[in-house]
Amino acid sequence: MFWKFDLNTTSHVDKLLDKEDVTLHELMDEDDILQECKAQNRKLLDFLCQQQCMEELVTLITHEPPVDMDEKVRFK
């Protein structure tokens, strides 16, 4: 019977956000970060709206990434 299974799975992003010392870079490394934003994950949106995160996001957007990085990671 299907109701015996726990279908309320917690995303890896939520597990990261439960940690006290989570960083923006740890969250950005997650593959499903965009899907969580689109799903309006409240924990994630609250974290991203913090002053420190907003400043770091603006810095990431406005500065060119280092050339010596792998291109896949560089423009992620």
C-alpha positions as CSV (number, residue, x, y, z in Angstrom):
1,M,0.0,0.0,0.0
2,F,1.4,3.4,-1.0
3,W,0.5,5.1,2.3
4,K,3.1,3.1,4.2
5,F,5.9,5.0,2.5
6,D,7.1,8.4,3.8
7,L,6.5,10.7,0.9
8,N,7.5,13.8,2.8
9,T,11.1,14.0,1.9
10,T,13.2,16.9,2.9
11,S,15.4,18.4,0.3
12,H,19.2,18.6,0.6
13,V,18.9,22.4,0.6
14,D,16.6,22.3,3.7
15,K,19.1,20.1,5.4
16,L,21.9,22.5,4.6
17,L,19.8,25.4,5.9
18,D,19.3,23.6,9.2
19,K,23.0,23.9,9.8
20,E,24.1,27.1,11.7
21,D,27.2,27.8,9.7
22,V,25.9,27.2,6.2
23,T,27.5,29.5,3.5
24,L,26.2,30.8,0.3
25,H,28.8,28.9,-1.7
26,E,27.6,25.6,-0.1
27,L,24.0,26.4,-1.2
28,M,25.1,27.5,-4.7
29,D,26.9,24.1,-5.2
30,E,23.6,22.3,-4.9
31,D,22.1,21.2,-8.2
32,D,18.5,21.9,-7.2
33,I,18.9,25.4,-5.9
34,L,17.0,27.0,-8.7
35,Q,14.1,24.6,-8.4
36,E,14.0,25.4,-4.7
37,C,13.8,29.1,-5.5
38,K,11.1,28.5,-8.0
39,A,9.2,26.5,-5.5
40,Q,9.5,29.4,-3.1
41,N,11.2,27.5,-0.3
42,R,10.7,29.9,2.6
43,K,13.9,28.9,4.5
44,L,16.0,29.5,1.4
45,L,14.4,32.8,0.5
46,D,14.8,34.1,4.0
47,F,18.5,33.0,3.9
48,L,19.1,34.7,0.6
49,C,17.4,37.9,1.7
50,Q,19.9,38.4,4.5
51,Q,22.2,41.5,4.1
52,Q,25.4,39.4,4.0
53,C,24.0,37.1,1.3
54,M,22.7,39.9,-0.8
55,E,26.0,41.6,-0.7
56,E,27.8,38.4,-1.7
57,L,25.4,37.7,-4.5
58,V,25.9,41.2,-5.9
59,T,29.7,40.7,-5.7
60,L,29.4,37.4,-7.6
61,I,27.3,39.0,-10.3
62,T,29.4,42.1,-10.8
63,H,32.9,40.6,-10.7
64,E,34.5,38.4,-13.3
65,P,35.3,34.9,-11.9
66,P,39.0,33.9,-11.9
67,V,40.3,32.6,-15.2
68,D,42.2,29.7,-13.6
69,M,39.0,28.0,-12.5
70,D,37.3,25.1,-14.3
71,E,34.9,26.6,-16.8
72,K,32.0,24.5,-15.5
73,V,32.4,25.8,-12.0
74,R,33.4,29.3,-13.1
75,F,30.1,30.2,-14.6
76,K,27.8,28.1,-12.4
